[in-house]
Amino acid sequence: MGLFDWLFGSPVRQISPQEAYELLQTAVPPLLVDVRQPAETQTERVEGAALIPLTEFGRRYRELPRDRQILTICRSSHRSPIAARRLAKAGYDVLDVAGGLNAWQAAGLPLSKNGQHS
């Protein structure tokens, strides 16, 4: 086990943006957590995503419900796997959205832009 794994836990399973979108449409959807900085979410975000920036994650992840699956997302899937590992290590049921918002957008999935749905 490397230092990164020791600090943040083992890798978490990733799902495609399409799989994440489909999960979010279910009767009991997971909670999508966007770990980007607030300024990054001003231009575009996934509707309904909770914002907990990775820089605040260590002290705020306990705000998340334990009785609901969590999906993590960022811009390009560099930060969200770190958050997902942290959650998994703490006992949460978590999946990471592969490719982040870049892949979400490339898949043609809906985003909110400046408060408007697109």
Biopython code that builds the backbone (N, CA, C, O; Angstrom):
import numpy as np
from Bio.PDB.StructureBuilder import StructureBuilder

atoms = [
    (1, "MET", "N", (0.847, -1.178, 0.000)),
    (1, "MET", "CA", (0.000, 0.000, 0.000)),
    (1, "MET", "C", (0.890, 1.239, 0.000)),
    (1, "MET", "O", (1.775, 1.373, 0.846)),
    (2, "GLY", "N", (0.657, 2.140, -0.945)),
    (2, "GLY", "CA", (1.422, 3.365, -1.035)),
    (2, "GLY", "C", (0.904, 4.424, -0.080)),
    (2, "GLY", "O", (-0.153, 4.269, 0.532)),
    (3, "LEU", "N", (1.656, 5.487, 0.035)),
    (3, "LEU", "CA", (1.284, 6.587, 0.923)),
    (3, "LEU", "C", (-0.081, 7.169, 0.545)),
    (3, "LEU", "O", (-0.900, 7.447, 1.421)),
    (4, "PHE", "N", (-0.323, 7.350, -0.747)),
    (4, "PHE", "CA", (-1.604, 7.908, -1.191)),
    (4, "PHE", "C", (-2.752, 7.016, -0.746)),
    (4, "PHE", "O", (-3.758, 7.506, -0.234)),
    (5, "ASP", "N", (-2.606, 5.698, -0.940)),
    (5, "ASP", "CA", (-3.656, 4.766, -0.516)),
    (5, "ASP", "C", (-3.827, 4.785, 0.999)),
    (5, "ASP", "O", (-4.951, 4.705, 1.496)),
    (6, "TRP", "N", (-2.736, 4.891, 1.728)),
    (6, "TRP", "CA", (-2.814, 4.927, 3.188)),
    (6, "TRP", "C", (-3.550, 6.176, 3.659)),
    (6, "TRP", "O", (-4.360, 6.119, 4.584)),
    (7, "LEU", "N", (-3.260, 7.313, 3.010)),
    (7, "LEU", "CA", (-3.891, 8.573, 3.400)),
    (7, "LEU", "C", (-5.354, 8.647, 2.988)),
    (7, "LEU", "O", (-6.198, 9.107, 3.757)),
    (8, "PHE", "N", (-5.654, 8.196, 1.777)),
    (8, "PHE", "CA", (-6.979, 8.421, 1.218)),
    (8, "PHE", "C", (-7.788, 7.155, 0.966)),
    (8, "PHE", "O", (-8.960, 7.248, 0.601)),
    (9, "GLY", "N", (-7.208, 5.993, 1.147)),
    (9, "GLY", "CA", (-7.937, 4.750, 0.920)),
    (9, "GLY", "C", (-7.714, 4.207, -0.479)),
    (9, "GLY", "O", (-7.068, 4.838, -1.316)),
    (10, "SER", "N", (-8.255, 3.041, -0.711)),
    (10, "SER", "CA", (-8.122, 2.379, -2.007)),
    (10, "SER", "C", (-8.966, 3.074, -3.063)),
    (10, "SER", "O", (-9.909, 3.794, -2.731)),
    (11, "PRO", "N", (-8.634, 2.862, -4.338)),
    (11, "PRO", "CA", (-9.422, 3.473, -5.412)),
    (11, "PRO", "C", (-10.900, 3.087, -5.320)),
    (11, "PRO", "O", (-11.249, 1.996, -4.869)),
    (12, "VAL", "N", (-11.744, 3.999, -5.752)),
    (12, "VAL", "CA", (-13.191, 3.820, -5.731)),
    (12, "VAL", "C", (-13.649, 3.538, -7.164)),
    (12, "VAL", "O", (-13.079, 4.060, -8.122)),
    (13, "ARG", "N", (-14.674, 2.716, -7.294)),
    (13, "ARG", "CA", (-15.195, 2.389, -8.622)),
    (13, "ARG", "C", (-15.733, 3.640, -9.299)),
    (13, "ARG", "O", (-16.424, 4.455, -8.686)),
    (14, "GLN", "N", (-15.403, 3.772, -10.569)),
    (14, "GLN", "CA", (-15.903, 4.884, -11.363)),
    (14, "GLN", "C", (-17.043, 4.408, -12.255)),
    (14, "GLN", "O", (-17.083, 3.255, -12.686)),
    (15, "ILE", "N", (-17.962, 5.320, -12.518)),
    (15, "ILE", "CA", (-19.043, 5.050, -13.453)),
    (15, "ILE", "C", (-19.043, 6.140, -14.512)),
    (15, "ILE", "O", (-18.519, 7.232, -14.291)),
    (16, "SER", "N", (-19.628, 5.840, -15.654)),
    (16, "SER", "CA", (-19.687, 6.819, -16.736)),
    (16, "SER", "C", (-20.690, 7.919, -16.393)),
    (16, "SER", "O", (-21.567, 7.727, -15.550)),
    (17, "PRO", "N", (-20.559, 9.060, -17.043)),
    (17, "PRO", "CA", (-21.552, 10.109, -16.826)),
    (17, "PRO", "C", (-22.969, 9.634, -17.160)),
    (17, "PRO", "O", (-23.920, 10.001, -16.470)),
    (18, "GLN", "N", (-23.115, 8.830, -18.199)),
    (18, "GLN", "CA", (-24.447, 8.324, -18.559)),
    (18, "GLN", "C", (-25.017, 7.452, -17.439)),
    (18, "GLN", "O", (-26.195, 7.568, -17.102)),
    (19, "GLU", "N", (-24.182, 6.579, -16.862)),
    (19, "GLU", "CA", (-24.637, 5.750, -15.743)),
    (19, "GLU", "C", (-25.021, 6.622, -14.549)),
    (19, "GLU", "O", (-26.018, 6.361, -13.877)),
    (20, "ALA", "N", (-24.222, 7.661, -14.292)),
    (20, "ALA", "CA", (-24.527, 8.576, -13.185)),
    (20, "ALA", "C", (-25.857, 9.281, -13.433)),
    (20, "ALA", "O", (-26.687, 9.384, -12.529)),
    (21, "TYR", "N", (-26.057, 9.761, -14.643)),
    (21, "TYR", "CA", (-27.299, 10.453, -14.987)),
    (21, "TYR", "C", (-28.497, 9.533, -14.782)),
    (21, "TYR", "O", (-29.515, 9.949, -14.230)),
    (22, "GLU", "N", (-28.378, 8.286, -15.223)),
    (22, "GLU", "CA", (-29.466, 7.327, -15.056)),
    (22, "GLU", "C", (-29.758, 7.068, -13.575)),
    (22, "GLU", "O", (-30.920, 6.974, -13.179)),
    (23, "LEU", "N", (-28.706, 6.951, -12.755)),
    (23, "LEU", "CA", (-28.913, 6.776, -11.312)),
    (23, "LEU", "C", (-29.630, 7.976, -10.702)),
    (23, "LEU", "O", (-30.470, 7.826, -9.815)),
    (24, "LEU", "N", (-29.290, 9.162, -11.184)),
    (24, "LEU", "CA", (-29.900, 10.378, -10.653)),
    (24, "LEU", "C", (-31.381, 10.498, -11.018)),
    (24, "LEU", "O", (-32.101, 11.299, -10.420)),
    (25, "GLN", "N", (-31.840, 9.713, -11.988)),
    (25, "GLN", "CA", (-33.242, 9.743, -12.404)),
    (25, "GLN", "C", (-34.099, 8.711, -11.663)),
    (25, "GLN", "O", (-35.308, 8.653, -11.883)),
    (26, "THR", "N", (-33.498, 7.902, -10.796)),
    (26, "THR", "CA", (-34.235, 6.847, -10.115)),
    (26, "THR", "C", (-35.092, 7.412, -8.984)),
    (26, "THR", "O", (-34.960, 8.574, -8.601)),
    (27, "ALA", "N", (-35.972, 6.559, -8.462)),
    (27, "ALA", "CA", (-36.890, 6.973, -7.394)),
    (27, "ALA", "C", (-36.151, 7.425, -6.140)),
    (27, "ALA", "O", (-36.578, 8.369, -5.474)),
    (28, "VAL", "N", (-35.053, 6.762, -5.816)),
    (28, "VAL", "CA", (-34.224, 7.154, -4.674)),
    (28, "VAL", "C", (-32.825, 7.434, -5.220)),
    (28, "VAL", "O", (-31.943, 6.576, -5.166)),
    (29, "PRO", "N", (-32.636, 8.637, -5.744)),
    (29, "PRO", "CA", (-31.358, 8.942, -6.392)),
    (29, "PRO", "C", (-30.217, 9.117, -5.388)),
    (29, "PRO", "O", (-30.442, 9.472, -4.231)),
    (30, "PRO", "N", (-29.004, 8.865, -5.842)),
    (30, "PRO", "CA", (-27.851, 9.169, -4.998)),
    (30, "PRO", "C", (-27.708, 10.688, -4.888)),
    (30, "PRO", "O", (-28.371, 11.438, -5.604)),
    (31, "LEU", "N", (-26.849, 11.121, -3.999)),
    (31, "LEU", "CA", (-26.529, 12.538, -3.868)),
    (31, "LEU", "C", (-25.261, 12.796, -4.668)),
    (31, "LEU", "O", (-24.230, 12.168, -4.426)),
    (32, "LEU", "N", (-25.336, 13.709, -5.610)),
    (32, "LEU", "CA", (-24.167, 14.081, -6.410)),
    (32, "LEU", "C", (-23.440, 15.208, -5.685)),
    (32, "LEU", "O", (-24.040, 16.234, -5.363)),
    (33, "VAL", "N", (-22.151, 15.015, -5.430)),
    (33, "VAL", "CA", (-21.353, 16.014, -4.731)),
    (33, "VAL", "C", (-20.288, 16.544, -5.686)),
    (33, "VAL", "O", (-19.420, 15.801, -6.146)),
    (34, "ASP", "N", (-20.368, 17.829, -5.972)),
    (34, "ASP", "CA", (-19.416, 18.523, -6.834)),
    (34, "ASP", "C", (-18.302, 19.058, -5.942)),
    (34, "ASP", "O", (-18.568, 19.825, -5.017)),
    (35, "VAL", "N", (-17.062, 18.663, -6.207)),
    (35, "VAL", "CA", (-15.950, 19.064, -5.345)),
    (35, "VAL", "C", (-15.120, 20.210, -5.942)),
    (35, "VAL", "O", (-14.010, 20.480, -5.484)),
    (36, "ARG", "N", (-15.661, 20.874, -6.958)),
    (36, "ARG", "CA", (-14.960, 22.024, -7.533)),
    (36, "ARG", "C", (-15.094, 23.240, -6.619)),
    (36, "ARG", "O", (-15.871, 23.227, -5.664)),
    (37, "GLN", "N", (-14.347, 24.266, -6.913)),
    (37, "GLN", "CA", (-14.435, 25.520, -6.176)),
    (37, "GLN", "C", (-15.710, 26.265, -6.574)),
    (37, "GLN", "O", (-16.167, 26.116, -7.707)),
    (38, "PRO", "N", (-16.298, 27.063, -5.675)),
    (38, "PRO", "CA", (-17.541, 27.773, -5.988)),
    (38, "PRO", "C", (-17.476, 28.574, -7.288)),
    (38, "PRO", "O", (-18.444, 28.582, -8.049)),
    (39, "ALA", "N", (-16.375, 29.236, -7.555)),
    (39, "ALA", "CA", (-16.264, 30.030, -8.782)),
    (39, "ALA", "C", (-16.420, 29.163, -10.033)),
    (39, "ALA", "O", (-16.947, 29.623, -11.046)),
    (40, "GLU", "N", (-15.969, 27.923, -9.963)),
    (40, "GLU", "CA", (-16.089, 27.022, -11.107)),
    (40, "GLU", "C", (-17.531, 26.614, -11.375)),
    (40, "GLU", "O", (-17.885, 26.296, -12.510)),
    (41, "THR", "N", (-18.356, 26.619, -10.352)),
    (41, "THR", "CA", (-19.746, 26.181, -10.514)),
    (41, "THR", "C", (-20.650, 27.310, -11.004)),
    (41, "THR", "O", (-21.822, 27.074, -11.298)),
    (42, "GLN", "N", (-20.128, 28.526, -11.096)),
    (42, "GLN", "CA", (-20.931, 29.665, -11.529)),
    (42, "GLN", "C", (-21.297, 29.572, -13.006)),
    (42, "GLN", "O", (-22.355, 30.054, -13.409)),
    (43, "THR", "N", (-20.438, 28.962, -13.815)),
    (43, "THR", "CA", (-20.705, 28.907, -15.249)),
    (43, "THR", "C", (-21.532, 27.700, -15.639)),
    (43, "THR", "O", (-22.403, 27.797, -16.503)),
    (44, "GLU", "N", (-21.267, 26.550, -15.003)),
    (44, "GLU", "CA", (-22.049, 25.357, -15.318)),
    (44, "GLU", "C", (-21.930, 24.336, -14.206)),
    (44, "GLU", "O", (-20.892, 24.209, -13.556)),
    (45, "ARG", "N", (-23.027, 23.607, -14.003)),
    (45, "ARG", "CA", (-23.051, 22.570, -12.974)),
    (45, "ARG", "C", (-24.169, 21.597, -13.295)),
    (45, "ARG", "O", (-25.035, 21.871, -14.125)),
    (46, "VAL", "N", (-24.135, 20.463, -12.625)),
    (46, "VAL", "CA", (-25.225, 19.505, -12.758)),
    (46, "VAL", "C", (-26.317, 19.940, -11.785)),
    (46, "VAL", "O", (-26.060, 20.159, -10.601)),
    (47, "GLU", "N", (-27.518, 20.058, -12.294)),
    (47, "GLU", "CA", (-28.659, 20.487, -11.482)),
    (47, "GLU", "C", (-28.796, 19.616, -10.233)),
    (47, "GLU", "O", (-28.782, 18.389, -10.324)),
    (48, "GLY", "N", (-28.927, 20.250, -9.077)),
    (48, "GLY", "CA", (-29.149, 19.532, -7.830)),
    (48, "GLY", "C", (-27.898, 19.037, -7.126)),
    (48, "GLY", "O", (-27.991, 18.475, -6.035)),
    (49, "ALA", "N", (-26.736, 19.232, -7.720)),
    (49, "ALA", "CA", (-25.500, 18.767, -7.086)),
    (49, "ALA", "C", (-25.191, 19.603, -5.848)),
    (49, "ALA", "O", (-25.357, 20.822, -5.845)),
    (50, "ALA", "N", (-24.737, 18.922, -4.797)),
    (50, "ALA", "CA", (-24.270, 19.610, -3.593)),
    (50, "ALA", "C", (-22.832, 20.042, -3.829)),
    (50, "ALA", "O", (-22.067, 19.321, -4.469)),
    (51, "LEU", "N", (-22.460, 21.193, -3.330)),
    (51, "LEU", "CA", (-21.102, 21.695, -3.495)),
    (51, "LEU", "C", (-20.337, 21.579, -2.179)),
    (51, "LEU", "O", (-20.687, 22.204, -1.178)),
    (52, "ILE", "N", (-19.292, 20.770, -2.208)),
    (52, "ILE", "CA", (-18.331, 20.724, -1.104)),
    (52, "ILE", "C", (-16.950, 20.720, -1.762)),
    (52, "ILE", "O", (-16.462, 19.666, -2.172)),
    (53, "PRO", "N", (-16.319, 21.891, -1.864)),
    (53, "PRO", "CA", (-15.014, 21.958, -2.515)),
    (53, "PRO", "C", (-14.008, 21.005, -1.857)),
    (53, "PRO", "O", (-14.028, 20.802, -0.643)),
    (54, "LEU", "N", (-13.143, 20.435, -2.673)),
    (54, "LEU", "CA", (-12.151, 19.507, -2.149)),
    (54, "LEU", "C", (-11.308, 20.157, -1.056)),
    (54, "LEU", "O", (-10.878, 19.483, -0.120)),
    (55, "THR", "N", (-11.071, 21.464, -1.172)),
    (55, "THR", "CA", (-10.281, 22.164, -0.164)),
    (55, "THR", "C", (-10.969, 22.199, 1.198)),
    (55, "THR", "O", (-10.313, 22.435, 2.213)),
    (56, "GLU", "N", (-12.288, 21.967, 1.234)),
    (56, "GLU", "CA", (-13.052, 21.954, 2.488)),
    (56, "GLU", "C", (-13.513, 20.550, 2.865)),
    (56, "GLU", "O", (-14.148, 20.358, 3.902)),
    (57, "PHE", "N", (-13.196, 19.580, 2.032)),
    (57, "PHE", "CA", (-13.775, 18.247, 2.171)),
    (57, "PHE", "C", (-13.431, 17.572, 3.488)),
    (57, "PHE", "O", (-14.283, 16.925, 4.098)),
    (58, "GLY", "N", (-12.199, 17.716, 3.926)),
    (58, "GLY", "CA", (-11.776, 17.060, 5.155)),
    (58, "GLY", "C", (-12.609, 17.427, 6.363)),
    (58, "GLY", "O", (-12.814, 16.596, 7.248)),
    (59, "ARG", "N", (-13.093, 18.658, 6.414)),
    (59, "ARG", "CA", (-13.880, 19.074, 7.573)),
    (59, "ARG", "C", (-15.385, 19.054, 7.318)),
    (59, "ARG", "O", (-16.169, 19.207, 8.254)),
    (60, "ARG", "N", (-15.802, 18.867, 6.052)),
    (60, "ARG", "CA", (-17.238, 18.958, 5.754)),
    (60, "ARG", "C", (-17.897, 17.665, 5.285)),
    (60, "ARG", "O", (-19.124, 17.603, 5.200)),
    (61, "TYR", "N", (-17.115, 16.637, 4.980)),
    (61, "TYR", "CA", (-17.735, 15.436, 4.403)),
    (61, "TYR", "C", (-18.747, 14.791, 5.349)),
    (61, "TYR", "O", (-19.639, 14.076, 4.894)),
    (62, "ARG", "N", (-18.624, 15.030, 6.650)),
    (62, "ARG", "CA", (-19.566, 14.441, 7.607)),
    (62, "ARG", "C", (-20.972, 15.024, 7.475)),
    (62, "ARG", "O", (-21.918, 14.485, 8.050)),
    (63, "GLU", "N", (-21.121, 16.117, 6.727)),
    (63, "GLU", "CA", (-22.438, 16.698, 6.461)),
    (63, "GLU", "C", (-23.265, 15.797, 5.550)),
    (63, "GLU", "O", (-24.488, 15.925, 5.494)),
    (64, "LEU", "N", (-22.612, 14.896, 4.846)),
    (64, "LEU", "CA", (-23.287, 14.045, 3.864)),
    (64, "LEU", "C", (-24.046, 12.912, 4.544)),
    (64, "LEU", "O", (-23.592, 12.376, 5.555)),
    (65, "PRO", "N", (-25.203, 12.547, 3.989)),
    (65, "PRO", "CA", (-25.995, 11.470, 4.586)),
    (65, "PRO", "C", (-25.324, 10.109, 4.414)),
    (65, "PRO", "O", (-24.752, 9.817, 3.364)),
    (66, "ARG", "N", (-25.398, 9.292, 5.444)),
    (66, "ARG", "CA", (-24.821, 7.942, 5.377)),
    (66, "ARG", "C", (-25.804, 6.930, 4.809)),
    (66, "ARG", "O", (-25.415, 5.820, 4.447)),
    (67, "ASP", "N", (-27.078, 7.307, 4.730)),
    (67, "ASP", "CA", (-28.095, 6.374, 4.269)),
    (67, "ASP", "C", (-28.418, 6.545, 2.780)),
    (67, "ASP", "O", (-29.447, 6.066, 2.303)),
    (68, "ARG", "N", (-27.560, 7.207, 2.077)),
    (68, "ARG", "CA", (-27.779, 7.484, 0.650)),
    (68, "ARG", "C", (-26.456, 7.311, -0.085)),
    (68, "ARG", "O", (-25.404, 7.705, 0.418)),
    (69, "GLN", "N", (-26.511, 6.720, -1.279)),
    (69, "GLN", "CA", (-25.299, 6.585, -2.084)),
    (69, "GLN", "C", (-24.821, 7.979, -2.501)),
    (69, "GLN", "O", (-25.628, 8.878, -2.739)),
    (70, "ILE", "N", (-23.514, 8.140, -2.583)),
    (70, "ILE", "CA", (-22.906, 9.413, -2.965)),
    (70, "ILE", "C", (-22.174, 9.230, -4.285)),
    (70, "ILE", "O", (-21.486, 8.229, -4.483)),
    (71, "LEU", "N", (-22.320, 10.199, -5.192)),
    (71, "LEU", "CA", (-21.530, 10.262, -6.412)),
    (71, "LEU", "C", (-20.659, 11.505, -6.314)),
    (71, "LEU", "O", (-21.138, 12.562, -5.904)),
    (72, "THR", "N", (-19.391, 11.393, -6.682)),
    (72, "THR", "CA", (-18.511, 12.560, -6.668)),
    (72, "THR", "C", (-18.178, 12.952, -8.102)),
    (72, "THR", "O", (-18.058, 12.105, -8.988)),
    (73, "ILE", "N", (-18.030, 14.270, -8.306)),
    (73, "ILE", "CA", (-17.706, 14.795, -9.633)),
    (73, "ILE", "C", (-16.871, 16.062, -9.484)),
    (73, "ILE", "O", (-17.010, 16.799, -8.507)),
    (74, "CYS", "N", (-16.006, 16.305, -10.459)),
    (74, "CYS", "CA", (-15.244, 17.556, -10.534)),
    (74, "CYS", "C", (-15.180, 17.935, -12.019)),
    (74, "CYS", "O", (-16.033, 17.505, -12.796)),
    (75, "ARG", "N", (-14.221, 18.704, -12.410)),
    (75, "ARG", "CA", (-14.106, 19.123, -13.809)),
    (75, "ARG", "C", (-13.620, 17.985, -14.709)),
    (75, "ARG", "O", (-14.208, 17.726, -15.759)),
    (76, "SER", "N", (-12.533, 17.301, -14.290)),
    (76, "SER", "CA", (-11.913, 16.321, -15.195)),
    (76, "SER", "C", (-11.534, 15.011, -14.530)),
    (76, "SER", "O", (-10.793, 14.216, -15.109)),
    (77, "SER", "N", (-12.022, 14.777, -13.341)),
    (77, "SER", "CA", (-11.779, 13.522, -12.617)),
    (77, "SER", "C", (-10.390, 13.444, -11.993)),
    (77, "SER", "O", (-9.816, 12.362, -11.878)),
    (78, "HIS", "N", (-9.856, 14.584, -11.595)),
    (78, "HIS", "CA", (-8.607, 14.593, -10.827)),
    (78, "HIS", "C", (-8.887, 14.765, -9.341)),
    (78, "HIS", "O", (-8.255, 14.113, -8.510)),
    (79, "ARG", "N", (-9.828, 15.638, -9.000)),
    (79, "ARG", "CA", (-10.142, 15.900, -7.593)),
    (79, "ARG", "C", (-11.195, 14.958, -7.026)),
    (79, "ARG", "O", (-11.099, 14.543, -5.871)),
    (80, "SER", "N", (-12.187, 14.624, -7.821)),
    (80, "SER", "CA", (-13.297, 13.816, -7.286)),
    (80, "SER", "C", (-12.864, 12.420, -6.815)),
    (80, "SER", "O", (-13.435, 11.927, -5.842)),
    (81, "PRO", "N", (-11.888, 11.759, -7.450)),
    (81, "PRO", "CA", (-11.468, 10.467, -6.894)),
    (81, "PRO", "C", (-10.857, 10.580, -5.496)),
    (81, "PRO", "O", (-10.961, 9.652, -4.694)),
    (82, "ILE", "N", (-10.231, 11.703, -5.211)),
    (82, "ILE", "CA", (-9.663, 11.915, -3.871)),
    (82, "ILE", "C", (-10.794, 12.007, -2.856)),
    (82, "ILE", "O", (-10.728, 11.393, -1.791)),
    (83, "ALA", "N", (-11.836, 12.776, -3.187)),
    (83, "ALA", "CA", (-12.996, 12.890, -2.305)),
    (83, "ALA", "C", (-13.684, 11.537, -2.149)),
    (83, "ALA", "O", (-14.084, 11.166, -1.045)),
    (84, "ALA", "N", (-13.823, 10.799, -3.250)),
    (84, "ALA", "CA", (-14.486, 9.493, -3.204)),
    (84, "ALA", "C", (-13.723, 8.525, -2.312)),
    (84, "ALA", "O", (-14.331, 7.775, -1.549)),
    (85, "ARG", "N", (-12.410, 8.535, -2.398)),
    (85, "ARG", "CA", (-11.597, 7.661, -1.540)),
    (85, "ARG", "C", (-11.795, 8.022, -0.068)),
    (85, "ARG", "O", (-11.900, 7.144, 0.788)),
    (86, "ARG", "N", (-11.845, 9.296, 0.207)),
    (86, "ARG", "CA", (-12.038, 9.753, 1.579)),
    (86, "ARG", "C", (-13.375, 9.252, 2.125)),
    (86, "ARG", "O", (-13.459, 8.780, 3.259)),
    (87, "LEU", "N", (-14.410, 9.364, 1.303)),
    (87, "LEU", "CA", (-15.726, 8.908, 1.711)),
    (87, "LEU", "C", (-15.769, 7.392, 1.904)),
    (87, "LEU", "O", (-16.337, 6.903, 2.881)),
    (88, "ALA", "N", (-15.175, 6.662, 0.981)),
    (88, "ALA", "CA", (-15.156, 5.202, 1.093)),
    (88, "ALA", "C", (-14.424, 4.773, 2.355)),
    (88, "ALA", "O", (-14.865, 3.864, 3.058)),
    (89, "LYS", "N", (-13.310, 5.427, 2.640)),
    (89, "LYS", "CA", (-12.535, 5.110, 3.841)),
    (89, "LYS", "C", (-13.354, 5.374, 5.102)),
    (89, "LYS", "O", (-13.170, 4.702, 6.117)),
    (90, "ALA", "N", (-14.261, 6.353, 5.038)),
    (90, "ALA", "CA", (-15.117, 6.689, 6.184)),
    (90, "ALA", "C", (-16.384, 5.839, 6.221)),
    (90, "ALA", "O", (-17.226, 6.027, 7.099)),
    (91, "GLY", "N", (-16.529, 4.906, 5.279)),
    (91, "GLY", "CA", (-17.659, 3.988, 5.304)),
    (91, "GLY", "C", (-18.854, 4.363, 4.458)),
    (91, "GLY", "O", (-19.901, 3.724, 4.564)),
    (92, "TYR", "N", (-18.732, 5.379, 3.622)),
    (92, "TYR", "CA", (-19.829, 5.777, 2.746)),
    (92, "TYR", "C", (-19.898, 4.860, 1.527)),
    (92, "TYR", "O", (-18.892, 4.283, 1.114)),
    (93, "ASP", "N", (-21.100, 4.733, 0.955)),
    (93, "ASP", "CA", (-21.315, 4.037, -0.315)),
    (93, "ASP", "C", (-21.107, 5.090, -1.399)),
    (93, "ASP", "O", (-21.952, 5.967, -1.578)),
    (94, "VAL", "N", (-19.999, 5.013, -2.118)),
    (94, "VAL", "CA", (-19.631, 6.087, -3.031)),
    (94, "VAL", "C", (-19.132, 5.554, -4.369)),
    (94, "VAL", "O", (-18.487, 4.509, -4.448)),
    (95, "LEU", "N", (-19.456, 6.311, -5.421)),
    (95, "LEU", "CA", (-18.964, 6.070, -6.773)),
    (95, "LEU", "C", (-18.456, 7.400, -7.306)),
    (95, "LEU", "O", (-18.938, 8.462, -6.909)),
    (96, "ASP", "N", (-17.486, 7.340, -8.200)),
    (96, "ASP", "CA", (-16.926, 8.546, -8.799)),
    (96, "ASP", "C", (-17.336, 8.612, -10.268)),
    (96, "ASP", "O", (-17.334, 7.595, -10.960)),
    (97, "VAL", "N", (-17.689, 9.809, -10.745)),
    (97, "VAL", "CA", (-18.083, 9.990, -12.139)),
    (97, "VAL", "C", (-16.816, 10.163, -12.985)),
    (97, "VAL", "O", (-16.116, 11.171, -12.884)),
    (98, "ALA", "N", (-16.543, 9.168, -13.811)),
    (98, "ALA", "CA", (-15.331, 9.156, -14.645)),
    (98, "ALA", "C", (-15.349, 10.312, -15.645)),
    (98, "ALA", "O", (-16.348, 10.543, -16.326)),
    (99, "GLY", "N", (-14.239, 11.027, -15.721)),
    (99, "GLY", "CA", (-14.107, 12.111, -16.683)),
    (99, "GLY", "C", (-14.722, 13.425, -16.248)),
    (99, "GLY", "O", (-14.549, 14.439, -16.923)),
    (100, "GLY", "N", (-15.442, 13.428, -15.125)),
    (100, "GLY", "CA", (-16.002, 14.643, -14.561)),
    (100, "GLY", "C", (-16.964, 15.378, -15.482)),
    (100, "GLY", "O", (-17.584, 14.783, -16.363)),
    (101, "LEU", "N", (-17.074, 16.684, -15.258)),
    (101, "LEU", "CA", (-17.984, 17.513, -16.040)),
    (101, "LEU", "C", (-17.587, 17.567, -17.510)),
    (101, "LEU", "O", (-18.446, 17.725, -18.377)),
    (102, "ASN", "N", (-16.298, 17.437, -17.799)),
    (102, "ASN", "CA", (-15.876, 17.414, -19.205)),
    (102, "ASN", "C", (-16.548, 16.252, -19.938)),
    (102, "ASN", "O", (-17.084, 16.430, -21.032)),
    (103, "ALA", "N", (-16.518, 15.066, -19.335)),
    (103, "ALA", "CA", (-17.139, 13.886, -19.946)),
    (103, "ALA", "C", (-18.663, 14.002, -19.930)),
    (103, "ALA", "O", (-19.324, 13.578, -20.878)),
    (104, "TRP", "N", (-19.222, 14.572, -18.867)),
    (104, "TRP", "CA", (-20.672, 14.775, -18.755)),
    (104, "TRP", "C", (-21.153, 15.626, -19.930)),
    (104, "TRP", "O", (-22.129, 15.294, -20.604)),
    (105, "GLN", "N", (-20.449, 16.719, -20.152)),
    (105, "GLN", "CA", (-20.804, 17.628, -21.231)),
    (105, "GLN", "C", (-20.603, 16.964, -22.595)),
    (105, "GLN", "O", (-21.441, 17.121, -23.482)),
    (106, "ALA", "N", (-19.515, 16.231, -22.773)),
    (106, "ALA", "CA", (-19.248, 15.537, -24.037)),
    (106, "ALA", "C", (-20.324, 14.496, -24.345)),
    (106, "ALA", "O", (-20.601, 14.207, -25.510)),
    (107, "ALA", "N", (-20.928, 13.936, -23.299)),
    (107, "ALA", "CA", (-21.994, 12.946, -23.483)),
    (107, "ALA", "C", (-23.336, 13.608, -23.799)),
    (107, "ALA", "O", (-24.326, 12.923, -24.054)),
    (108, "GLY", "N", (-23.364, 14.936, -23.783)),
    (108, "GLY", "CA", (-24.586, 15.661, -24.103)),
    (108, "GLY", "C", (-25.623, 15.654, -22.998)),
    (108, "GLY", "O", (-26.812, 15.852, -23.251)),
    (109, "LEU", "N", (-25.172, 15.425, -21.767)),
    (109, "LEU", "CA", (-26.087, 15.383, -20.630)),
    (109, "LEU", "C", (-26.399, 16.801, -20.157)),
    (109, "LEU", "O", (-25.587, 17.706, -20.350)),
    (110, "PRO", "N", (-27.560, 17.004, -19.543)),
    (110, "PRO", "CA", (-27.994, 18.366, -19.182)),
    (110, "PRO", "C", (-27.141, 19.000, -18.079)),
    (110, "PRO", "O", (-26.713, 18.346, -17.128)),
    (111, "LEU", "N", (-26.921, 20.290, -18.251)),
    (111, "LEU", "CA", (-26.206, 21.114, -17.278)),
    (111, "LEU", "C", (-27.014, 22.375, -17.027)),
    (111, "LEU", "O", (-27.786, 22.815, -17.879)),
    (112, "SER", "N", (-26.826, 22.949, -15.847)),
    (112, "SER", "CA", (-27.368, 24.273, -15.560)),
    (112, "SER", "C", (-26.264, 25.262, -15.832)),
    (112, "SER", "O", (-25.138, 25.091, -15.364)),
    (113, "LYS", "N", (-26.578, 26.299, -16.587)),
    (113, "LYS", "CA", (-25.587, 27.335, -16.891)),
    (113, "LYS", "C", (-26.126, 28.662, -16.392)),
    (113, "LYS", "O", (-27.200, 29.106, -16.796)),
    (114, "ASN", "N", (-25.358, 29.291, -15.501)),
    (114, "ASN", "CA", (-25.755, 30.589, -14.931)),
    (114, "ASN", "C", (-27.201, 30.560, -14.447)),
    (114, "ASN", "O", (-27.977, 31.479, -14.710)),
    (115, "GLY", "N", (-27.552, 29.481, -13.730)),
    (115, "GLY", "CA", (-28.883, 29.382, -13.155)),
    (115, "GLY", "C", (-29.958, 28.887, -14.113)),
    (115, "GLY", "O", (-31.119, 28.758, -13.725)),
    (116, "GLN", "N", (-29.585, 28.607, -15.368)),
    (116, "GLN", "CA", (-30.566, 28.134, -16.327)),
    (116, "GLN", "C", (-30.231, 26.710, -16.743)),
    (116, "GLN", "O", (-29.060, 26.352, -16.871)),
    (117, "HIS", "N", (-31.256, 25.903, -16.951)),
    (117, "HIS", "CA", (-31.090, 24.504, -17.354)),
    (117, "HIS", "C", (-30.823, 24.450, -18.849)),
    (117, "HIS", "O", (-31.463, 25.165, -19.620)),
    (118, "SER", "N", (-29.883, 23.607, -19.265)),
    (118, "SER", "CA", (-29.617, 23.467, -20.702)),
    (118, "SER", "C", (-29.503, 22.007, -21.081)),
    (118, "SER", "O", (-29.281, 21.688, -22.249)),
]
sb = StructureBuilder()
sb.init_structure("model")
sb.init_model(0)
sb.init_chain("A")
sb.init_seg("    ")
for serial, (resi, resn, name, xyz) in enumerate(atoms, 1):
    if name == "N":
        sb.init_residue(resn, " ", resi, " ")
    sb.init_atom(name, np.array(xyz, "f"), 0.0, 1.0, " ", f" {name:<3s}", serial, name[0])
structure = sb.get_structure()
